[in-house]
Amino acid sequence: MSRLILDARLAVRGLVKRPGSGLVLVLTLAVGLAANAVIFNVFDAVVLRAFDFPNLPRLVRLWETHPHFDGIERGNVAPANLLDWREQGEGVFSDLVAWEQDHLDVLTRQYDQLREMYWEEARFWPF
């Protein structure tokens, strides 16, 4: 413990002798902490929190079954069926929007990685 106290006293003496280096130290810590807070807030807002959809509990996903294909219980809705559902479902749904999950193979010199991606209609995002 005495060694820690001696090291702290030596550090304080060095900062008193050279106040410019103390200022640089404090500014560096402040910038680092601020950058860390900004990065965490952006990560929290973009990745960790759910999207802010209006009436989120009422958001549902509809599937289409393919009776002719064995092993496929749920499939994407065909575009023509989606248009029919929009016309016939007025008053049942407030809106029907198409989206599809796909995979993208990212190739670089360092790695080969499979990424998920989603395709949505422009009206999916309420701007």
Secondary structure, DSSP 4 states (H G I P E B T S, - for coil): -HHHHHHHHHHHHHHHH-HHHHHHHHHHHHHHHHHHHHHHHHHIIIIISPP--TTGGG-----B--TTSTT--SBPPPHHHHHHHHHHTBTTBS----EEEEEEEEE-SS-EEEEEEEEE-GGGS--
